[in-house]
Amino acid sequence: MKGYRRVRDGVLVLVAVLALALAGCSTSGNGGGTGSGGSTQGSVTYTMGDYIIPAQMANMNPLDITGNWTNLFNYIYDSLYYFNPVSGKLEPDLATGDGTWSSDHLTYTIKLNAKATWQDGKPVTADDVTWTFNALKQYPQADKSGMWQYLSKVSGSGDTVEFTVKNPLPALPNLLSQVYILPSHIWSSIANPLQDTNMHPVGSGAFEFDSYQNGVAINLKANPNYFLGAPTINKLVIAMYSSADAVTLALEKGTINTTTGTIAMPSLPLLLKTTTNKLQKYAGLNTFSVIMNNQVAPLNNVDVRRAIQRALDQQSLIEKGELDGVFNANAGWLSPVFKADLNTDVYGNADYGYNVDAAKASLTKAGYTFNAQGMATKDGQVLSLTYYEASGAPAQEKEASMIQGWLKAIGIQVTPKLATWPELTKIAASGDFQLLQDGITSAPAPVLSMSSVFASANSAAAGKNTVGLNYSRYENSQLDSLLNEASQTFDASKQADLLKQAQKIIADDAPVAVMYNVGGHIVYRTDKFTGYDTDYPAWTARSLMHVHAV
């Protein structure tokens, strides 16, 4: 990782110490944190907060993707590479730099950073990397990005690791950024790593796990031996709140200094009236959608799915639901962060956008007629669907209400069901739903972003959990062929052309109805801390390791 800035705190006067201690920052000793060399002159605590329910802290296992607060791993663990959603670029992490491809493009070799150590002092070696990736092979449920669709072998020794792929895969380094590396000297002795709760995680990241206060806070401390430089703050407290409203109120009062982006969006204008509050907004890999289960009737009918797609007023969701804090989503799925590969005949095309008449025409094509109340009917039955939405998330609940109203306007009756964020993930993976409103964060490379969510290999048979992110359980052999070819070519121009064809297929088949794209809408306070590195998401370790008390 290049371009890191080091900062040195000044000495805090007593008045500042008292003020910070009362609102989101505590200090002790003589100074305000660490100097450029990392020596402790005092103690500074930075407090952030998020909507985290206790059930999300029942395990801290990066291999278990269905029941934890995954943002925690950003602070404790590292990957081989880091995909920066602000810049859209890939940066070295545990790897020292770009790896090298063999002449046949089937073996990719990397070198590990010799300075990298685990938080218990042991060095990070090739054994850790090979163990981690082979665990994904042994436990496919943990392989959320479908790594072993592409890999045939991972081997190495010392500081060198070799990844052997089944077919050329130029996006492999991007895919590697999705896997947190685990210490083999700890995990190899666990009988079933997928079931271990990992309640005292040991990683190689900028912050170490300190303690967990049940339902109250997650306490982290600076890793003084972090191979990219010790964080300037000594302690990082992640306060837990039971709703987005509570997080927002804490941010407004200054009890916390930032959040990962969870706020009650209607309060955004009020938060930004204070000049010390800043908004960081960037497109990214998370696309919120109404996910449709393509395996169940009537959603296995493309015309029904198209009707739902045309029923969503994306612009109203962005303006009224998210207060312009997000970006237009692509009916062909690919995020606007990948500007060079966007199909401009699809992205922003009104033919895929909000149109009540076109939505009703699609339902008519699917064999529905409309009764006196305007509801779509077939064989005497009203078209009725269940609709899962997140509980305790005001913006999501508001948007769900808007969408359900639009669906009723085209003749679809909706039965809403509430679920927590972890429950939504489990329901989506299980396929036990008809409609489900949620965000999907896809892989950080154009072709992999699309294949991880829509390739047939990432779907699953009825009654089984999906291996990848294909929660819609969509399958299209033509799309599979295009994405397979695009994934193997090192010709950027050819790949872009194939991806544009793939976006057209996805937009036409409407496996999901997109709502908007969000990388981040991060509000952070600057009255008590400064030094955020906003070349990165403000809440991440890469930014917070540089903050220091004002």
N, C-alpha and C positions, 0 to 999 in steps of 0.2 A: 504494500500500500504506500503510495507516494504522496508527497505534498502535505504531510502532516505538519501542523504548526504546534510549537511548544510555547507555553505562556508561563509567566511568573507572577504570582500574586504579590500584591503589595501588603504592607503591614496594616491591619485593621485597627482603627481607633475604637475605644470602648463603646461609644454610642452606636457605631455600625454593628459591632458584635451583638449588642443587646437587640437591635432591630432585627437582625438576621435570625437570631435564635428564636424570636417570637413568630416569625413568618417564613417558614420554608427553608431556612438555612441556619445551621448551628455551627459555632466555632468554639474552639478552646485552645489554650496554649498561647504562644506569642504571635503567631502569624496567621496567614489566610490559606494555608494549604501546602503544596509542595513547590519547590523551586524547579528550575529547568533540569537539574540533576536528579530530581525525584526524592530528595531528602525531606523528611517531615518536619515542618516548622510549627505545626498546630494540627487542628482537625476541622475539616469543613464537610458538612453534610448537605447534600443536594437531595431535595425531595420532589419526586414526580408522582403522578397518580394515574389510575386507569380503572375502567369498569372491569373488575375481575371478581368472579364469584369463587367461593371456597372450593367448589368442585373442580375448578381449573387448577388448583394447587394440590390435588390428590396425588398427582405424579409430576415429576420434573424430568421425564424420560424423553429425550429427543427422538427416540425410535417409535414412540407412541404418539401418533398425530391426531388422535380423536378426543383426548381428554385433558389437555393442559393449556397453559397460557404460553403460546409459542414465542411471543416477543421476549420472554425471559432469556431464551437461548442466545439472543443477540449479544448479551452482555457477558455471558459465561463461556461460550464456545466460539471457535473459529472454524471457517471452512478453508479449503485450499485457495479459493478465489472469492472475491466479494463483488457482487453486482450492485453498482450504485444506481438506484432508481432516479436520483436527481439528474445525473449526467447521462444515464443510459449506457454507461461504460463498465467494463470489467477491470478489476484491479487485483493484484496479488494479495494474498492473505498469508496463509501458512506456506504457500508456494513462494519461491523467491522471485519469480517473474514468469514470462511466457515459457511454456514447455516446448518440446520439439517433437515433430511428427516424423515417423519413419518414412522411407521412400514410397512404401505402398499405402501410406496413410491409415495404417491399421494399429499402430502403436504410438501412444503419446507418453512422453517421459517428462517428469517434473523433478525439480530439486526442492527439498524442504528448507525453510529458513533455519539456519544453524542456531539462531538465538532463541527459537521457540521452545518453551518448556511448559509442562503441566503445572497447575497451581500447587501441586505437592512437591515440586522441584525436579521431577524426572523429565528428561528431554522428550520432545515430540519426535518420533521416528517413523520410518516406513511401516513398521509393525502396526502402529496405531491406525494408519490410513488403510492398510490392507484388511485389518480386522473390521473396521467400520463398514467398508464397502462389501465385504463378504457377509457381514451380518444382514445387510439389505437383501442379499441374494438368498440367504437362509430363511429370512422372515419377510416375504414379499409385501405384507401389509405395511411395513415401515418404508418401503420404497415408493414414496409419494410421487416422485418424478419419473418413475419407470426406468431407472438407471440400467437395470439388467435386461431391458429390451435391446439395449445397444452394446453393453459390455459382454465380453466372453471371459475375461480374466483380469484380475488386479494383483500385481505382485511387486515386490521390491525388497530392498534391504538398506540399512543405514539411512541416508538422507535422500535416496532415489526411489521413485515409485513409477511403475509402468502400467498404463491402462491399455489393454488390448480390446479393440472394438470388433464387432462382427462385420461391420461395413464402415467405410469412411464416414466420419462424423465431425465436421469442422466446428460444430457448436459444443463439443465435449467440454471445453474449459468453462463455458457458461453453465452447463449442467452440473459440473463439479461444485459450483458455488452454492448449490442447494442442499449440500450434505454437511452437517456439522461433524467434525472429526472427534471421536471419543477415545479416551485412554485405554489401550488394550490391557495394560497391567491391572486395571480395575474391572473392566467389563468381561474379559475372557474367562473369569472364574464364576460368572453368573450362569446358572443352569438355563434360564430362559430370559435373555435380555429384554425381550419385548414386554414381559410382565413385571420387570423390576420398576419400582416407583422412583428410584434414584433421588431420595429425599435430601441428600447432601451432595449435590453435583460438583464434580471436579472437572474443570475445563482448562483451556489455554488462553481464555479471553481477558479483556481489560479489567473485568470486575469478577471478584470471587463471591461465591455464596457465603453468607454469614449466618443468617437465621431467618426463620419464618414465623411470624406472629399470626396464628390462625385467624383468618378473616380480616386481618388488620393491615399487615404490611409484609413485604419481602425486603429483607435487609441485605445489601451487598456492600462489599468493601473493595477498595482499589487493589489491583494486583500490582505490587511494587516491582515485580520482575517481568512485567508484560514486555514482550519482545519488540513492540513498536513504541515503547515509552510508557512510563507509569502515568495513570490519570492524575490530573491536577487536584480534583476533589478526593477526599479520603473515604467518604461513605456515600452510597447511593441508596436511598429509601424509595421503594415503589409502594405507595399507599393504595390500598384496595377500597373501591367504592362499589355500591350495589346498583348503581344506575349511571347513565351518561349525564343525567341532570345533576347528580351529586358530584361527579367529576368536574363538571362545568362550574358549579358554585365554588368548589375548592380552588379552582384556577382563578376565578373572579376575585376571591378574597385574598389570594396570595398564599394560601395554605400549601399549595403545590406550585411548581414552576413551569411544568409542561406535562403533556400526556402524549401517548403514541398517536393521537389523532381522534380519540374518542371524546367527543363533546356533543352537547345538545345543540345541533346546528342553528336552531332559531335564536340562540344566544350569541351567535358569532358577531353580529354588529355591535352588541353591547360590550363584548370582550375587546373589540378592536377600537372602541372609543378611547380607551386608555392608551396613551402614547407609548408607554413602556411595554405593551403587549404587541408582539409581532406575529404575522401569519406567514408560514412557509407553505407554498402550494406547488405541487409538481405532479405531473402525470406519472403513471407507474404500471404495475403488473396486476393490480387488483381491479377486476371488473365485476360490478354488482349487476345481477340479472335475476329475472324470474326463470329459474331452472325448471325445465319441463321433462318429466320422465317419459322418454320416447318409447319405452317398452310397454307402456300401459295404454289401453284405449280410454278416451279417444285421442290421446296425445301422440299415438303412433301414426296419426293421420297428419301429413304435412300441412294440409290446408287449415286444420284447427290450430296448429302451431303458428302458422303465418298470421292467422286472425289475432292471436294473442300478441304477436310481435307488433302488428299494426295498431293494436289498442293502446299501447304505451306511449304517453306523451313525454318523451325523453327530456325535452326542453323545460317542461314544467317541473319535472323531478329535480333537474339541476338548479333551477331558479328558486322554486318554492320549498323543495325538500332539503336541498344542500346549500342554498344561498350562494350559488356560484363558486362553491369551494371545491368543485370537481370538474371533470372534463367530459366531453361527448364520448360516448362509447361507440364502438364499431360493430355494426350488425354482422360483419365478417370476423369478429372477435379480436383480431390483432390490435394491441394497444397502440395509441398514438405516440408512445415513447419511441416506437420503432418507425420513425417518420419515413425513412427511405423505402420501406417495404409496404407501406399502406396502399391499398387499392382505392384510389380516389373516386372510382366509379361506384364504390360501395360505401366508403366512409362518408357520412354526411348526405348520402343520396336519399331524397325524399321518398323514393319508391319503397324504401324499407322503414320509413318513419310513420308517425302518427297519422292515421286516416280511418275514421270510423266507418265510412262507406266501404272502403277497401276491405276492412276487417269483416264486415257483415257479408260482403261478397264472397270472401274465402269460406265462411261458414256455410253459405248457400252451396258453394261448390262441393263442400264436404257432405252435403245431403241434408242440411238442417233447414227448417222453416221457422218462422217467427210467430209466436202466438199473440193473443190480444195484448198481453203485457209486454211484448217486445222481447221475450225470452226465446233463445234458440231451442228448438225441439226436434227430436227424431224418434220415430216409433212410439210417440206419445210421452216421451221422457224429456224433461228439461235438461239441458247441458249443465251439469253441476260438478264442480271440482273443489277439492280441498286445497288449502293454501297455507303453507307453513311460513311463519315470519318470526323475527327475533323479538323476545320480550326484554323489557328494560332498556330499550334503545329508542328514544323518542323520534329521531329522524326516520328510522326504519319503520316504526309503527305508523307514522304519518304517511310515509311513502306507500306502505302496504295498503292503507285506507284509500289513497288516491288511485292506486292500481286496481283495487277491487271495485271501486266505483266505475272506472273505465271499462273493466270487463263486464260489469252489469250493463253498461251502456251499449255494448255490442251483443248482449243477450246471454252472457255466461253468468250463472249463479255461482257464488263463491262461499265456501265455509272456511273461515279463518281458524288457524290453530297456532298457538304460541309455543315457542321453545327457546331455551337458552342457546347461546352461541355454540357451546360444546355439543348440545343435543342436536342442533341443526346439522353440524358436521357429520355426526353419526347417522342421522336420518338420510342425509344426502348420499353417503357412502353405501348405505344398506339398500337404497332404492325404494324404501317404504313411504312413498309420497307420490302426489300428482304434480303439484306446483310448490316450489320452495324458493323463497327470496333470500339470497345471500350473495356474498362476494366470493369469487374464486381468484386466488393469487396463483398465476401460472408461471411456468419456467421462464428464466430471463434470457431467452434467445427467440427470435421470431418464429422459426420453424418449431421449436420445442414448446413455445407458448401455445401454439395451435394443436400440436399432436398430444401434449399432456392432457388436454381437455377434451379433444374430439377424436383421437385415434381409436379405432375399434379395440386395439389391444389394451386400452385403459378402461374399457367398459367391463361389464361382468354379466354373467347369466342371472336370471331372476332368482332371488333368494340368496345371492352371494354379494359380498362387499366388493366394490370396485377396487382394483389395485392402484390405479392412478386417479386422476381428477375428472374423469369422464362421468360425472354424476348424472348427466342427462341420458347416459347409456345409449348414445347416438352411434350408429355404425353406417359407414358409407365406404364401399370398396374403392370408388374413384378418388375420394378424398385421401384415403390411406395411401394409394399409389402416388398421388401428387406429393404428399408430405414425406413419404419415404424417399422419393427422388430428390426433393429439396433438401432433405437432411444430409444427403451424401455428397452433394456437389460443393466444390471449393470455388466455383464460379459465382461470384456475388450477383452478377446480372441475371444469370439463369435462375438462381435461387429466388430472386425477387419476383421474376415472372411467374414461377410456379406458385409462390405464396399468394400472389394476386389472384390466380385462378382458384386457389383453395379458399380464399376469403369470399369469393363469389358463391361457391358451393354452400358454404356455411350460412351466408346471408339468405340464400334461396331456400335452404332446408329448415332454417329457424329452429335448431335444437334447443336454443335458449332465447329469451327475449331480453336484450340488453337494456340496462337502465342508465348507467354512467360508469366512467373510469375514474379511479382514485389511486394516486400514488401516495399523496399525503396532503392534508390540510392541518398543519401542525401549528397550534398557538403556543408560543413560549414567552415567558416574562423575562424582561431584562433589568428589572429594578433591583434585584438582589444578586443576580449572576450575569456575567457577560462571557464572551469568548466562544459562543456557539460556532461550530464550524458548519455553516449552512451549505457547504459544498456537498454535504451528506444530510440525510434526514435528521432533523434537530434532536429527536428523541433517542437516536441510536448511540451505541458506544463510541462510534467514530466521531460523533459531535460532542457528546457529553464528557469525553475524556479530556477535553480542552477547556471546559467551562471553569471559571474561577469567580470567587465572591467579589462583588463590587466594593 
